[in-house]
Protein backbone atom coordinates (compact mmCIF):
# COMPACT_ATOMS: atom_id res chain seq x y z
CA UNK A 1 0.00 0.00 0.00
CA UNK A 2 1.18 3.56 -0.72
CA UNK A 3 2.43 5.51 2.30
CA UNK A 4 0.94 9.00 2.59
CA UNK A 5 3.04 10.09 5.52
CA UNK A 6 5.10 12.60 3.57
CA UNK A 7 2.85 13.30 0.59
CA UNK A 8 0.77 16.11 2.04
CA UNK A 9 -2.28 13.98 2.81
CA UNK A 10 -2.41 15.42 6.30
CA UNK A 11 -2.50 19.23 6.21
CA UNK A 12 -1.79 19.55 9.93
CA UNK A 13 1.32 17.97 11.40
CA UNK A 14 -0.31 17.03 14.67
CA UNK A 15 -3.16 17.63 17.08
CA UNK A 16 -1.99 19.10 20.38
CA UNK A 17 -1.63 16.79 23.37
CA UNK A 18 -4.17 18.98 25.15
CA UNK A 19 -6.84 18.33 22.54
CA UNK A 20 -5.96 14.70 21.84
CA UNK A 21 -5.59 13.45 25.42
CA UNK A 22 -6.62 16.19 27.81
CA UNK A 23 -9.22 18.24 26.01
CA UNK A 24 -10.15 21.88 26.55
CA UNK A 25 -11.90 22.80 29.77
CA UNK A 26 -14.85 24.50 28.09
CA UNK A 27 -16.50 21.40 26.60
CA UNK A 28 -20.24 22.13 26.42
CA UNK A 29 -22.32 20.49 29.09
CA UNK A 30 -24.85 17.79 28.30
CA UNK A 31 -25.71 14.15 28.80
CA UNK A 32 -24.75 11.11 26.77
CA UNK A 33 -27.26 9.70 24.30
CA UNK A 34 -27.35 5.89 24.00
CA UNK A 35 -28.97 3.68 21.36
CA UNK A 36 -28.29 0.02 20.62
CA UNK A 37 -29.95 -2.47 18.30
CA UNK A 38 -29.60 -6.21 18.00
CA UNK A 39 -31.06 -8.58 15.42
CA UNK A 40 -32.28 -7.74 11.91
CA UNK A 41 -32.34 -4.00 11.19
CA UNK A 42 -31.11 -1.35 8.76
CA UNK A 43 -28.20 0.86 9.80
CA UNK A 44 -29.61 3.95 8.09
CA UNK A 45 -32.81 3.76 10.16
CA UNK A 46 -30.86 3.35 13.39
CA UNK A 47 -28.55 6.27 12.65
CA UNK A 48 -31.50 8.45 11.71
CA UNK A 49 -33.26 7.62 14.98
CA UNK A 50 -30.08 8.24 17.02
CA UNK A 51 -29.99 11.81 15.71
CA UNK A 52 -32.98 12.62 17.90
CA UNK A 53 -30.59 12.31 20.87
CA UNK A 54 -28.08 14.83 19.50
CA UNK A 55 -29.56 17.61 21.64
CA UNK A 56 -28.13 15.86 24.73
CA UNK A 57 -24.54 16.80 23.95
CA UNK A 58 -22.67 18.52 21.17
CA UNK A 59 -19.25 16.88 21.16
CA UNK A 60 -18.21 13.30 20.44
CA UNK A 61 -20.06 10.50 18.67
CA UNK A 62 -19.28 6.88 17.87
CA UNK A 63 -20.73 3.72 16.36
CA UNK A 64 -19.82 0.04 16.82
CA UNK A 65 -21.04 -2.48 14.23
CA UNK A 66 -20.99 -6.15 15.15
CA UNK A 67 -20.05 -8.54 12.38
CA UNK A 68 -18.79 -6.30 9.58
CA UNK A 69 -15.31 -7.93 9.55
CA UNK A 70 -16.22 -11.55 10.22
CA UNK A 71 -15.44 -12.95 6.76
CA UNK A 72 -11.71 -13.41 7.38
CA UNK A 73 -9.35 -14.54 10.15
CA UNK A 74 -7.50 -11.25 10.75
CA UNK A 75 -7.82 -8.78 13.59
CA UNK A 76 -8.84 -5.37 12.27
CA UNK A 77 -7.29 -2.43 14.10
CA UNK A 78 -8.61 1.11 13.80
CA UNK A 79 -5.85 3.45 14.99
CA UNK A 80 -5.70 7.22 15.42
CA UNK A 81 -2.40 9.07 15.55
CA UNK A 82 -1.93 12.57 16.94
CA UNK A 83 1.36 13.10 15.12
CA UNK A 84 1.98 11.92 11.54
CA UNK A 85 5.68 11.46 12.27
CA UNK A 86 4.85 8.75 14.83
CA UNK A 87 2.99 6.51 12.37
CA UNK A 88 5.92 4.40 11.15
CA UNK A 89 7.39 4.06 14.63
CA UNK A 90 4.14 2.84 16.14
CA UNK A 91 3.40 0.51 13.24
CA UNK A 92 6.79 -1.10 13.91
CA UNK A 93 5.91 -1.34 17.60
CA UNK A 94 2.69 -3.21 16.75
CA UNK A 95 4.65 -5.68 14.62
CA UNK A 96 7.07 -6.20 17.52
CA UNK A 97 4.28 -8.21 19.17
CA UNK A 98 4.94 -10.94 16.63
CA UNK A 99 1.88 -9.99 14.56
CA UNK A 100 2.05 -9.20 10.86
CA UNK A 101 0.31 -6.18 9.31
CA UNK A 102 -1.10 -7.73 6.16
CA UNK A 103 -2.63 -4.53 4.80
CA UNK A 104 -3.12 -0.92 5.88
CA UNK A 105 -5.71 1.53 4.60
CA UNK A 106 -6.55 5.19 5.11
CA UNK A 107 -9.95 5.48 6.77
CA UNK A 108 -10.55 9.16 6.02
CA UNK A 109 -10.73 10.67 2.50
CA UNK A 110 -7.98 13.19 1.78
CA UNK A 111 -10.34 16.16 1.39
CA UNK A 112 -11.75 15.74 4.90
CA UNK A 113 -8.39 16.41 6.54
CA UNK A 114 -8.77 19.95 5.18
CA UNK A 115 -12.31 20.30 6.50
CA UNK A 116 -11.88 18.79 9.98
CA UNK A 117 -9.17 19.03 12.61
CA UNK A 118 -8.77 15.27 13.01
CA UNK A 119 -6.02 12.79 13.84
CA UNK A 120 -4.57 10.47 11.22
CA UNK A 121 -6.94 7.47 11.21
CA UNK A 122 -5.86 4.18 9.67
CA UNK A 123 -7.17 0.62 9.40
CA UNK A 124 -4.89 -2.43 9.67
CA UNK A 125 -5.56 -6.09 8.88
CA UNK A 126 -3.37 -7.94 11.38
CA UNK A 127 -2.40 -11.63 11.34
CA UNK A 128 -1.81 -12.94 14.89
CA UNK A 129 1.31 -14.87 15.93
CA UNK A 130 1.24 -18.63 16.35
CA UNK A 131 0.32 -20.12 19.70
CA UNK A 132 3.90 -21.33 20.12
CA UNK A 133 5.19 -17.79 19.70
CA UNK A 134 2.54 -16.43 22.07
CA UNK A 135 3.62 -18.96 24.71
CA UNK A 136 7.22 -17.92 24.18
CA UNK A 137 6.45 -14.22 24.58
CA UNK A 138 3.88 -14.29 27.40
CA UNK A 139 2.40 -16.63 29.98
CA UNK A 140 -0.78 -16.69 27.89
CA UNK A 141 -2.15 -19.67 26.00
CA UNK A 142 -4.84 -17.85 24.05
CA UNK A 143 -4.51 -15.72 20.92
CA UNK A 144 -7.44 -13.45 21.76
CA UNK A 145 -6.25 -12.55 25.25
CA UNK A 146 -2.73 -12.01 23.96
CA UNK A 147 -3.99 -9.43 21.47
CA UNK A 148 -6.15 -7.78 24.14
CA UNK A 149 -3.16 -7.47 26.45
CA UNK A 150 -0.97 -5.94 23.74
CA UNK A 151 -3.65 -3.44 22.68
CA UNK A 152 -4.10 -2.37 26.30
CA UNK A 153 -0.34 -1.92 26.74
CA UNK A 154 -0.16 0.11 23.53
CA UNK A 155 -2.95 2.45 24.58
CA UNK A 156 -1.41 2.99 28.02
CA UNK A 157 2.15 3.49 26.73
CA UNK A 158 1.26 5.88 23.92
CA UNK A 159 -1.59 7.76 25.56
CA UNK A 160 -0.25 11.10 24.25
CA UNK A 161 0.36 9.89 20.71
CA UNK A 162 -2.13 7.26 19.55
CA UNK A 163 -5.12 5.11 20.35
CA UNK A 164 -6.16 1.71 19.01
CA UNK A 165 -9.91 2.26 19.26
CA UNK A 166 -11.09 -0.94 17.54
CA UNK A 167 -9.31 -4.32 17.68
CA UNK A 168 -11.76 -7.09 16.86
CA UNK A 169 -11.90 -9.96 14.39
CA UNK A 170 -15.59 -9.22 13.81
CA UNK A 171 -16.58 -5.76 14.94
CA UNK A 172 -15.68 -2.25 13.83
CA UNK A 173 -15.84 0.90 15.96
CA UNK A 174 -15.94 4.36 14.36
CA UNK A 175 -15.73 7.51 16.45
CA UNK A 176 -14.88 11.20 16.31
CA UNK A 177 -14.81 14.27 18.56
CA UNK A 178 -17.66 15.76 16.51
CA UNK A 179 -21.40 15.19 16.16
CA UNK A 180 -22.97 12.01 14.84
CA UNK A 181 -23.55 13.47 11.36
CA UNK A 182 -19.84 14.28 11.16
CA UNK A 183 -18.88 10.77 12.28
CA UNK A 184 -21.16 9.31 9.61
CA UNK A 185 -19.57 11.53 6.95
CA UNK A 186 -15.93 11.09 7.98
CA UNK A 187 -16.17 7.28 7.85
CA UNK A 188 -18.82 7.12 5.13
CA UNK A 189 -20.92 4.86 7.33
CA UNK A 190 -23.49 4.54 4.56
CA UNK A 191 -21.11 2.10 2.88
CA UNK A 192 -22.05 -0.46 5.55
CA UNK A 193 -25.79 -0.24 4.96
CA UNK A 194 -25.93 -3.67 3.32
CA UNK A 195 -23.10 -5.27 5.31
CA UNK A 196 -23.76 -8.41 7.34
CA UNK A 197 -23.90 -6.80 10.79
CA UNK A 198 -26.21 -8.03 13.54
CA UNK A 199 -25.84 -5.49 16.35
CA UNK A 200 -24.97 -1.82 16.71
CA UNK A 201 -24.05 0.53 19.57
CA UNK A 202 -24.30 4.31 19.13
CA UNK A 203 -23.07 6.90 21.63
CA UNK A 204 -23.38 10.69 21.51
CA UNK A 205 -21.16 13.02 23.57
CA UNK A 206 -17.69 12.52 24.99
CA UNK A 207 -17.35 11.17 28.58
CA UNK A 208 -17.74 13.39 31.63
CA UNK A 209 -14.68 11.87 33.34
CA UNK A 210 -11.83 14.31 33.81
CA UNK A 211 -8.37 13.56 32.46
CA UNK A 212 -9.42 12.29 29.05
CA UNK A 213 -10.30 14.41 26.11
CA UNK A 214 -11.74 14.93 22.71
CA UNK A 215 -10.08 12.07 20.87
CA UNK A 216 -9.18 9.78 23.73
CA UNK A 217 -12.55 9.48 25.41
CA UNK A 218 -15.39 9.22 22.87
CA UNK A 219 -17.41 6.01 23.10
CA UNK A 220 -18.14 3.23 22.30
CA UNK A 221 -15.08 2.06 24.19
CA UNK A 222 -14.02 -1.06 22.34
CA UNK A 223 -11.32 -3.66 22.87
CA UNK A 224 -11.47 -7.07 21.22
CA UNK A 225 -15.03 -8.40 21.19
CA UNK A 226 -16.07 -6.04 24.00
CA UNK A 227 -17.76 -2.70 23.37
CA UNK A 228 -19.75 -0.47 25.66
CA UNK A 229 -21.66 2.80 25.90
CA UNK A 230 -22.55 4.63 29.10
CA UNK A 231 -24.48 7.62 30.39
CA UNK A 232 -23.77 9.19 33.77
CA UNK A 233 -20.91 9.09 36.23
CA UNK A 234 -19.81 6.22 38.49
CA UNK A 235 -18.70 7.13 41.98
CA UNK A 236 -17.48 3.52 42.29
CA UNK A 237 -15.04 3.74 39.35
CA UNK A 238 -11.87 3.41 41.44
CA UNK A 239 -12.97 0.29 43.32
CA UNK A 240 -14.22 -1.21 40.04
CA UNK A 241 -10.77 -0.68 38.48
CA UNK A 242 -9.03 -2.19 41.53
CA UNK A 243 -11.13 -5.36 41.25
CA UNK A 244 -10.16 -5.78 37.61
CA UNK A 245 -6.47 -5.09 38.20
CA UNK A 246 -6.43 -7.72 40.94
CA UNK A 247 -7.72 -10.14 38.29
CA UNK A 248 -5.03 -9.06 35.81
CA UNK A 249 -7.45 -7.00 33.69
CA UNK A 250 -6.26 -3.44 33.07
CA UNK A 251 -8.08 -0.38 31.77
CA UNK A 252 -6.73 0.93 28.49
CA UNK A 253 -8.74 4.15 28.20
CA UNK A 254 -9.30 4.95 31.86
CA UNK A 255 -12.77 6.50 31.94
CA UNK A 256 -15.18 5.57 34.71
CA UNK A 257 -17.44 3.50 32.44
CA UNK A 258 -14.71 1.27 30.99
CA UNK A 259 -14.42 -0.73 34.21
CA UNK A 260 -18.11 -1.62 34.06
CA UNK A 261 -17.78 -2.85 30.47
CA UNK A 262 -14.82 -5.07 31.37
CA UNK A 263 -16.53 -6.35 34.51
CA UNK A 264 -19.63 -7.44 32.61
CA UNK A 265 -17.43 -9.22 30.07
CA UNK A 266 -15.50 -10.96 32.88
CA UNK A 267 -18.72 -12.12 34.57
CA UNK A 268 -20.20 -13.44 31.33
CA UNK A 269 -16.98 -15.26 30.38
CA UNK A 270 -16.86 -16.92 33.78
CA UNK A 271 -20.37 -18.33 33.68
CA UNK A 272 -22.27 -16.03 36.02
CA UNK A 273 -25.99 -15.84 35.36
CA UNK A 274 -27.91 -12.68 34.52
CA UNK A 275 -29.33 -12.82 38.06
CA UNK A 276 -25.82 -13.12 39.51
CA UNK A 277 -24.60 -10.15 37.47
CA UNK A 278 -27.53 -8.06 38.67
CA UNK A 279 -26.84 -8.90 42.31
CA UNK A 280 -23.12 -8.19 41.94
CA UNK A 281 -23.39 -4.77 40.30
CA UNK A 282 -26.68 -3.61 41.87
CA UNK A 283 -26.61 -4.27 45.62
CA UNK A 284 -29.85 -4.91 47.43
CA UNK A 285 -31.36 -2.52 49.94
CA UNK A 286 -32.17 -4.03 53.38
CA UNK A 287 -35.91 -4.10 52.63
CA UNK A 288 -35.20 -6.06 49.44
CA UNK A 289 -33.10 -8.60 51.30
CA UNK A 290 -36.02 -9.26 53.64
CA UNK A 291 -38.17 -10.26 50.65
CA UNK A 292 -35.66 -12.80 49.31
CA UNK A 293 -36.06 -16.47 50.16
CA UNK A 294 -33.32 -18.28 52.05
CA UNK A 295 -31.59 -19.73 48.97
CA UNK A 296 -31.58 -16.38 47.18
CA UNK A 297 -30.20 -14.62 50.24
CA UNK A 298 -27.48 -17.24 50.61
CA UNK A 299 -26.44 -16.86 46.96
CA UNK A 300 -26.50 -13.06 47.19
CA UNK A 301 -24.28 -13.04 50.30
CA UNK A 302 -21.92 -15.55 48.69
CA UNK A 303 -21.46 -13.28 45.67
CA UNK A 304 -20.94 -10.01 47.52
CA UNK A 305 -18.55 -11.65 49.99
CA UNK A 306 -16.15 -12.74 47.26
CA UNK A 307 -12.95 -10.63 47.56
CA UNK A 308 -13.11 -9.63 43.88
CA UNK A 309 -16.84 -9.57 43.21
CA UNK A 310 -17.58 -7.39 46.24
CA UNK A 311 -15.72 -4.55 44.49
CA UNK A 312 -17.74 -4.92 41.27
CA UNK A 313 -20.62 -2.67 42.18
CA UNK A 314 -22.09 0.27 40.32
CA UNK A 315 -22.70 3.37 42.42
CA UNK A 316 -23.77 6.75 41.12
CA UNK A 317 -26.10 7.81 38.30
CA UNK A 318 -25.52 5.60 35.28
CA UNK A 319 -26.99 3.63 32.41
CA UNK A 320 -24.73 1.12 30.65
CA UNK A 321 -25.11 -1.05 27.55
CA UNK A 322 -22.37 -3.63 27.01
CA UNK A 323 -21.73 -5.95 24.08
CA UNK A 324 -19.63 -9.02 24.84
CA UNK A 325 -19.32 -11.53 22.00
CA UNK A 326 -22.93 -12.48 21.10
CA UNK A 327 -24.66 -10.86 24.08
CA UNK A 328 -25.82 -7.31 24.78
CA UNK A 329 -26.49 -6.46 28.42
CA UNK A 330 -28.14 -3.23 29.64
CA UNK A 331 -28.87 -1.83 33.11
CA UNK A 332 -29.21 1.30 35.26
CA UNK A 333 -27.95 2.17 38.72
CA UNK A 334 -30.03 0.88 41.62
CA UNK A 335 -31.38 4.38 42.42
CA UNK A 336 -32.64 4.86 38.84
CA UNK A 337 -30.91 8.23 38.49
CA UNK A 338 -30.56 7.71 34.73
CA UNK A 339 -33.27 6.64 32.31
CA UNK A 340 -33.18 3.36 30.38
CA UNK A 341 -35.67 1.93 27.90
CA UNK A 342 -36.09 -1.30 25.95
CA UNK A 343 -38.31 -2.19 23.01
CA UNK A 344 -38.40 -5.42 21.02
CA UNK A 345 -40.29 -7.89 18.89
CA UNK A 346 -39.28 -11.32 17.59
CA UNK A 347 -36.98 -9.75 14.99
CA UNK A 348 -35.18 -6.79 16.60
CA UNK A 349 -34.45 -5.39 20.06
CA UNK A 350 -33.56 -1.80 20.95
CA UNK A 351 -31.94 -0.45 24.13
CA UNK A 352 -31.69 3.31 24.66
CA UNK A 353 -31.36 6.20 27.07
CA UNK A 354 -34.81 7.43 25.97
CA UNK A 355 -37.97 5.82 24.67
CA UNK A 356 -38.14 8.43 21.91
CA UNK A 357 -35.10 6.86 20.22
CA UNK A 358 -36.71 3.42 20.30
CA UNK A 359 -40.01 4.72 18.93
CA UNK A 360 -38.12 6.56 16.19
CA UNK A 361 -36.12 3.43 15.28
CA UNK A 362 -39.29 1.34 15.03
CA UNK A 363 -40.93 4.04 12.89
CA UNK A 364 -38.02 4.31 10.44
CA UNK A 365 -37.79 0.51 10.21
CA UNK A 366 -41.58 0.23 9.82
CA UNK A 367 -41.61 -2.30 12.65
CA UNK A 368 -44.33 -2.90 15.23
CA UNK A 369 -42.75 -3.58 18.62
CA UNK A 370 -44.42 -6.10 20.91
CA UNK A 371 -43.08 -4.48 24.06
CA UNK A 372 -41.67 -1.10 25.09
CA UNK A 373 -40.83 -0.53 28.76
CA UNK A 374 -38.42 1.05 31.24
CA UNK A 375 -36.76 -1.65 33.39
CA UNK A 376 -36.89 -1.19 37.15
CA UNK A 377 -33.94 0.39 38.92
CA UNK A 378 -30.85 -1.80 38.89
CA UNK A 379 -32.43 -4.53 36.76
CA UNK A 380 -30.13 -6.24 34.25
CA UNK A 381 -31.67 -7.05 30.88
CA UNK A 382 -30.00 -8.99 28.09
CA UNK A 383 -30.33 -10.30 24.55
CA UNK A 384 -28.22 -12.70 22.53
CA UNK A 385 -27.92 -12.74 18.75
CA UNK A 386 -26.75 -15.35 16.28
CA UNK A 387 -27.20 -15.01 12.52
CA UNK A 388 -29.51 -12.04 13.19
CA UNK A 389 -31.82 -14.19 15.35
CA UNK A 390 -32.37 -12.73 18.81
CA UNK A 391 -33.21 -14.30 22.15
CA UNK A 392 -34.27 -12.45 25.30
CA UNK A 393 -32.17 -13.76 28.17
CA UNK A 394 -33.95 -14.85 31.33
CA UNK A 395 -32.47 -14.34 34.79
CA UNK A 396 -31.17 -17.88 34.98
CA UNK A 397 -29.31 -17.70 31.66
CA UNK A 398 -25.55 -18.05 31.73
CA UNK A 399 -22.98 -18.38 28.95
CA UNK A 400 -21.64 -21.87 28.29
CA UNK A 401 -18.09 -21.78 29.57
CA UNK A 402 -15.46 -24.09 28.07
CA UNK A 403 -13.29 -25.40 30.88
Secondary structure as GFF3:
##gff-version 3
##sequence-region A 1 403
A	DSSP	alpha_helix	17	17	.	.	.	ID=ss1
A	DSSP	pi_helix	18	22	.	.	.	ID=ss2
A	DSSP	beta_strand	33	39	.	.	.	ID=ss3
A	DSSP	alpha_helix	43	50	.	.	.	ID=ss4
A	DSSP	three_ten_helix	51	56	.	.	.	ID=ss5
A	DSSP	beta_strand	61	66	.	.	.	ID=ss6
A	DSSP	beta_strand	75	81	.	.	.	ID=ss7
A	DSSP	three_ten_helix	84	86	.	.	.	ID=ss8
A	DSSP	alpha_helix	87	95	.	.	.	ID=ss9
A	DSSP	beta_strand	100	106	.	.	.	ID=ss10
A	DSSP	alpha_helix	112	115	.	.	.	ID=ss11
A	DSSP	beta_strand	120	127	.	.	.	ID=ss12
A	DSSP	alpha_helix	131	137	.	.	.	ID=ss13
A	DSSP	alpha_helix	143	157	.	.	.	ID=ss14
A	DSSP	beta_strand	162	168	.	.	.	ID=ss15
A	DSSP	beta_strand	172	176	.	.	.	ID=ss16
A	DSSP	alpha_helix	180	187	.	.	.	ID=ss17
A	DSSP	three_ten_helix	189	192	.	.	.	ID=ss18
A	DSSP	beta_strand	199	204	.	.	.	ID=ss19
A	DSSP	beta_strand	221	223	.	.	.	ID=ss20
A	DSSP	beta_strand	226	232	.	.	.	ID=ss21
A	DSSP	alpha_helix	237	246	.	.	.	ID=ss22
A	DSSP	alpha_helix	256	269	.	.	.	ID=ss23
A	DSSP	alpha_helix	274	281	.	.	.	ID=ss24
A	DSSP	alpha_helix	286	290	.	.	.	ID=ss25
A	DSSP	alpha_helix	294	305	.	.	.	ID=ss26
A	DSSP	three_ten_helix	309	311	.	.	.	ID=ss27
A	DSSP	beta_strand	318	324	.	.	.	ID=ss28
A	DSSP	beta_strand	327	332	.	.	.	ID=ss29
A	DSSP	beta_strand	341	344	.	.	.	ID=ss30
A	DSSP	beta_strand	348	352	.	.	.	ID=ss31
A	DSSP	alpha_helix	355	365	.	.	.	ID=ss32
A	DSSP	beta_strand	371	373	.	.	.	ID=ss33
A	DSSP	beta_strand	381	386	.	.	.	ID=ss34
A	DSSP	beta_strand	389	393	.	.	.	ID=ss35
###
